Amino acid sequence: MLRRAKTLITAVALLVGIALGAAFLPVPYLVASPGISLNTIGDDADGDPVIAIDGRESYRHDGDLAMVTVQYAGGPGRRMDILTVISAWLSPTQSVLPEAALFPPDRSAEEVSESQTMAMDESQTAAVAAALGEMGVEYDLRPVVAAITEDAPAEGRLKAGDVVLEVDGEKVADKGEAAERVGDREPGDAVELTVEREGEKKDVEVTTEDDGEGKAVVGIMIADDPDFPFDVDFQIENVGGPSAGLMFALGIMDRLDPEGLTGGADVAGTGTIDAEGTVGGVSGVAQKMVSARDEGAEYFLVPAESCPQTFESAAAGDMEVLKVEELGDALTALEAIKSGEGLSDLPRCEPGG
C-alpha cells in the first residue's frame, strides 16, 4: 500500500510539473491591447507640433483630432505563454490573434518592421495629397523610380529614388507620360533618360528590351511622387502602419483652416487614406475605441469597411461612432459636430451592415 501511494504521489507530481511547464511554454499568438492616443492638432511629448506646416500660414485650435493605435505583445523571439494568452482572451479590452497575422512565416521581424515604417511614411504622403486636394490646393506629381527589376537593362544604370525629368530630351509630367515615352520605340532601341539624383541632373542611356508583348521597356517601376507647394512635417515615433491616414489628413486641414474643424470637440478615429481621399478599413478597431474613450473622446470616426469591429469593443456605446467612406464624409461629420446641427442624420454602423 505504501509503495502504491508513493507511486501515485510521484505520478501526480509529474503531471502537475508537466502541466506547469506547458503553461509557460511559448505559443505562436499575439495579444492586441489598446495603444497610445495622439492628438494630431496638438503637441508631442517634447512640446513640438505633431503636424507642423512650413511655407504656408497655419493655425492652432482647441479640441482633439486623435489618432489611436493598437499595442501588440508577442511575436518571433518574444512569444507569449499560454496563461497570458488565455488571460488576454478573457479580457474585454484585449484580443488574441495568430502570430502569422502580423508576422508572416516567410518574412523576418525586421522586414515586417521596415514594411510598417514604409506604410506609415506612405500614409503621411497620401494624407497631405488628400488634404490639399480636398482644399483645392494644386501640387505637382513627379515620376520617380520606385523599383528596378533584377537583371533588367536599367539595373546598375538607374537607382530607386531617381526623379525622371526628361525622356529623349522631352520633359515628362507624371509616371504615365514617362512610361509612354519610353515605350514609344522598338524593343532593343536605346532611350535617354534625364534624372535628378541627390539634387544633381544626370543623363543616362539605357537599351530597351521586349516586355514579352512587343513593347519596349527598361525594367523599372515608376511611381508618382507628389511635389507639394509647402512642407508638412510629422512628429511621430514608434508607430507604424497606414491606419492613421484619415486623422493625418484631418489634422493637416485643421492646421490650414483659420477657423478649425472641431469647434473644440474631442474627436478620435482611424482609417487608411489614399491620395484621392478614399478611406480604407483597418484592424484593431475594438482596441482603438478603448484608447479613444479612455482619452475622453466624444466621437469616433471609423471606416465603413471596419464597422463590424465596433460592436466587439468594450467601448461600444460610450462614444458617438460615425461611419465614413471618404475624407468628405469625415468633414461633413466634423461640421455637424462643430455646429451641433445634423448630427442625427450622420451615417452610423449597424449590426450586420
Beta strands, then each sheet from edge to edge (+ up, - down):
strand 1: 26-27
strand 2: 29-39
strand 3: 51-54
strand 4: 64-73
strand 5: 80-81
strand 6: 95-98
strand 7: 140-148
strand 8: 163-167
strand 9: 170-171
strand 10: 190-197
strand 11: 200-207
strand 12: 209-210
strand 13: 216-217
strand 14: 220-227
strand 15: 231-234
strand 16: 266-269
strand 17: 272-273
strand 18: 279-280
strand 19: 299-303
strand 20: 320-324
sheet 1: 1+ 5-
sheet 2: 6+ 2- 4+ 16+ 19+ 20+
sheet 3: 3+ 15-
sheet 4: 7+ 14-
sheet 5: 9+ 8- 10+ 11-
sheet 6: 12+ 13-
sheet 7: 17+ 18-
end
